């Protein structure tokens, strides 16, 4: 029997903290009974929640701290105030110390990326962290990154994202050579920001064995499943994600009101209830909750700050699976397959310039 | 009776050209019989299409040119090859010469923005063009800009977008002081790109009488109708638009397949048919086709390149309405209401620095 998956939780993270994190972990535990939890934060609040979830309580250890990173803290402030003492830091540090296999937080993205980078350090050849998530598409699932860990970045950064995203896709979707597209505002070669065009040239010149670069993908290509991996700089990746989530919520609102409008549509709704339920499940952004912070010497998962217990449980699922799939070692193998991505990118740069 | 609206069409623009543009114009003419058309492009192709639409033929004049801007041309190449001779240029030039009230093209966005800027020149105080569209939200419609006319831009550019977008919103939605939000990856003041934070400071300091700045809006805030006007730099605005369109298409695909799966859901579909139709209409991106190129001494409307005749007709509707609403004069009035936006932005800059 494989050993348990040890999950460190920032129990103070997110808009509400323990009252979402603890019940969320309880839900995830029913799905993955071979998990155990380290809960970092205000022990009074955590214990009060745990009292309602005896199975989780039996599988958990609580480590008290008074300090929590606020959703509004700048990364630099969070680091200064929260280093070594905050629930977020301690959860990440448990991974560094080998006491946990994965850390999960619904806290402030910028602070989480900064702390994870500071505490765990980056993988060789990777200079900045990225947030990667699974995006449901018409053709199946894709990996999309960066969803907001790092704002800006040059062509080399985009190439590193392509390599890390491919590693994640090949682990999750069992693909030998995932297809990779660069998010851009047109598919023609002349379109878009300079660093994106340069990254395209690099990826073509490198012709890496672990990924197949297929060109630019526009915003509407993501949902079409145009590539297994969609690479974007963190600002535009986050805008794409949120715009898609907002549209899904908007349409689900339209659907609700359209179905309630007339007696005919209400009857139709009753007949098609199961179909609607499956549709709602597909459209529910909380079911895709849980992004992986890639590029670190350790696995860190970021949950939406505003999610509920159900949603947080999905983020715990993602963390669990990343450990079970041995994601980190596989990314490392990919990065080292032909020298580090960074090294290859530099060689390719020289080749094209 | 007001005089007719004179519409110049780039009949070669878009993925297919005349076979979408001409039938599209024919549909729009039935909705706005007080329109007349100048059709620029290959007269053989145009006449062949016009033969099937006698009412449009009677309201049109064809001006032949062999030269068409390709969807793949860089703006600089399009300008060099297409200036004074291409169907796109001639349509824009008809507005400059006063022979048409509006020019409409489904051609290459970058080329259209560059040619429009070169031919019509910018309004005083505005340095670069923007693409603005009406975005359906849960709360009603919003104006979103820039959807990809200009990539990048500093805080002053974003302030100019805010002023132009407000002018468009106040004209279209009859609002005294539209609310304006800046698209960003978080609502906290510390989040996002520097130029966006700086634009926020400027808008607060300026406290313009023609718009109410309400703060940052995330990607999912657009569909919620968080503000009457959403301002983004062109790259991220385009990504948001396309991601939202892609999601709408994806969900409509899910809906179709969910409703066809069982006999119960098929019966449900029959009962709720009208509700589904109204939902599909709301979700149909082609119904929001037609973005206005703002910032010019003239009105230019951009249609999606891949649209069909129905979709192109919506772009013609937008052009018609912009003329009937006297958009350009109203934007000019707004820009000059308290000195040019540019001038005020500079003063505000000094105030905050």
Interface residues (C-beta under 8 A of the other chain):
Chain A: X71 X72 X73 X74 X109 X110 X137 X138 X148 X151 X152 X183 X185 X186 X188 X190 X191 X192 X193 X218 X219 X220 X221 X222 X223 X224 X232 X234 X235 X236 X238 X239 X240 X241 X242 X243 X244 X245 X246 X247 X248 X249 X250 X251 X253 X254 X255 X258 X259 X261 X262 X264 X265 X267 X268 X269 X270 X271 X272 X273 X274 X275 X276 X278 X279 X282 X283
Chain B: X71 X72 X73 X74 X109 X110 X137 X138 X148 X151 X152 X183 X185 X186 X188 X190 X191 X192 X193 X218 X219 X220 X221 X222 X223 X224 X232 X234 X235 X236 X238 X239 X240 X241 X242 X243 X244 X245 X246 X247 X248 X249 X250 X251 X253 X254 X255 X258 X259 X261 X262 X264 X265 X267 X268 X269 X270 X271 X272 X273 X274 X275 X276 X278 X279 X282 X283
